[in-house]
């Protein structure tokens, strides 16, 4: 199911592994990459309905990835991963069309709320 396949993009390997393992608990398929370049290569609008995207990465940053993928698929659903004190970047991402954001370090209950709301379609 398209909306239930998630692309995880963060340059910190342990974060994508953590998110991938957590999504498995809910039987949500995911693909994880650790760079913007990889995200642009693996993103498939036919199978991936959702992206958790880190904004600050070496090489191609999250803003560029978001813009590029949004050009390929205007219906793209993105939740931003950002540092907890990065309000300016979060606002810019929301203006670009991001659904929401989560902050690092990732809080399990917040991550679960985002999964429930956006991926599983459960209301709080």
For each residue, the residues with C-beta under 8 A, 3 or more apart:
1: 4 5 49
2: 5 46 47 48 49
3: 49 50 77 119
4: 1 28 29 49 50 119
5: 1 2 28 29 30 31 47 48 49 50
6: 23 28 29 30 31 48 49 50 51 52 119
7: 30 31 32 33 39 42 43 48 50 51 52 53
8: 16 19 20 23 30 31 32 33 51 52
9: 16 32 33 34 35 36 38 39 51 52 53 54 57 62 65
10: 15 16 19 32 34 52 53 54 57 81
11: 34 35 54 56 57 58
12: 15 16 34 54
13: 16 17 34
14: 17 18
15: 10 12 18 19 54 81 104 106
16: 8 9 10 12 13 19 20 32 33 34
17: 13 14 20 21 32
18: 14 15 21 22 106
19: 8 10 15 16 22 23 30 32 52 106 111
20: 8 16 17 23 24 30 32
21: 17 18 24 25
22: 18 19 25 26 108 111 112 115
23: 6 8 19 20 26 28 29 30 115
24: 20 21 27 28 30
25: 21 22
26: 22 23 115 119 120
27: 24
28: 4 5 6 23 24 115 119 120
29: 4 5 6 23
30: 5 6 7 8 19 20 23 24
31: 5 6 7 8 42 48
32: 7 8 9 10 16 17 19 20
33: 7 8 9 16 38 39 42
34: 9 10 11 12 13 16 38
35: 9 11 38 39 57 58 59 60
36: 9 39 40 57 59 60 61 62 64 65
37: 40 41 59 60
38: 9 33 34 35 41 42
39: 7 9 33 35 36 42 43 51 53 60 65 69
40: 36 37 43 60 65 68 69
41: 37 38
42: 7 31 33 38 39
43: 7 39 40 48 51 69 72
44: 47 48
45: 48 72 73 76
46: 2
47: 2 5 44
48: 2 5 6 7 31 43 44 45 51
49: 1 2 3 4 5 6 77
50: 3 4 5 6 7 77 78 79 118 119
51: 6 7 8 9 39 43 48 69 76 77 78 79
52: 6 7 8 9 10 19 78 79 81 102
53: 7 9 10 39 62 65 66 78 79 80 81 98
54: 9 10 11 12 15 57 62 80 81 82
55: 61 62 63 80 81 82 86 89 93
56: 11 61 62 82 83 86 89
57: 9 10 11 35 36 54 60 61 62
58: 11 35
59: 35 36 37
60: 35 36 37 39 40 57 64 65
61: 36 55 56 57 64 65
62: 9 36 53 54 55 56 57 65 66 80 81 93
63: 55 66 67 89 92 93 96
64: 36 60 61 67 68
65: 9 36 39 40 53 60 61 62 68 69
66: 53 62 63 69 70 76 78 93 96 97 98
67: 63 64 70 71 96
68: 40 64 65 71 72
69: 39 40 43 51 65 66 72 73 76 78
70: 66 67 73 74 76 78 96 97
71: 67 68 74
72: 43 45 68 69 76
73: 45 69 70 76
74: 70 71
75:
76: 45 51 66 69 70 72 73 97
77: 3 49 50 51 99 118
78: 50 51 52 53 66 69 70 93 97 98 99
79: 50 51 52 53 98 99 100 101 102 114 118
80: 53 54 55 62 89 90 93 98 100 101 102
81: 10 15 52 53 54 55 62 101 102 103 104 106
82: 54 55 56 86 89 90 93 101 102 103 104
83: 56 86 103 104
84: 103 104 105
85:
86: 55 56 82 83 89 90 103
87: 90 91
88: 91 92
89: 55 56 63 80 82 86 92 93
90: 80 82 86 87 93 94 101
91: 87 88 94 95
92: 63 88 89 95 96
93: 55 62 63 66 78 80 82 89 90 96 98 101
94: 90 91 97 98 101
95: 91 92
96: 63 66 67 70 92 93
97: 66 70 76 78 94
98: 53 66 78 79 80 93 94 101
99: 77 78 79 118
100: 79 80 114 117 118
101: 79 80 81 82 90 93 94 98
102: 52 79 80 81 82 106 107 110 111 114
103: 81 82 83 84 86 106 107 110
104: 15 81 82 83 84
105: 84
106: 15 18 19 81 102 103 110 111
107: 102 103 110 111
108: 22 111 112
109: 112 113
110: 102 103 106 107 113 114
111: 19 22 102 106 107 108 114 115
112: 22 108 109 115 116
113: 109 110 116 117 124
114: 79 100 102 110 111 117 118 119
115: 22 23 26 28 111 112 118 119 120
116: 112 113 119 120 122 124
117: 100 113 114 120 121 122 123 124
118: 50 77 79 99 100 114 115 121
119: 3 4 6 26 28 50 114 115 116
120: 26 28 115 116 117
121: 117 118
122: 116 117
123: 117
124: 113 116 117
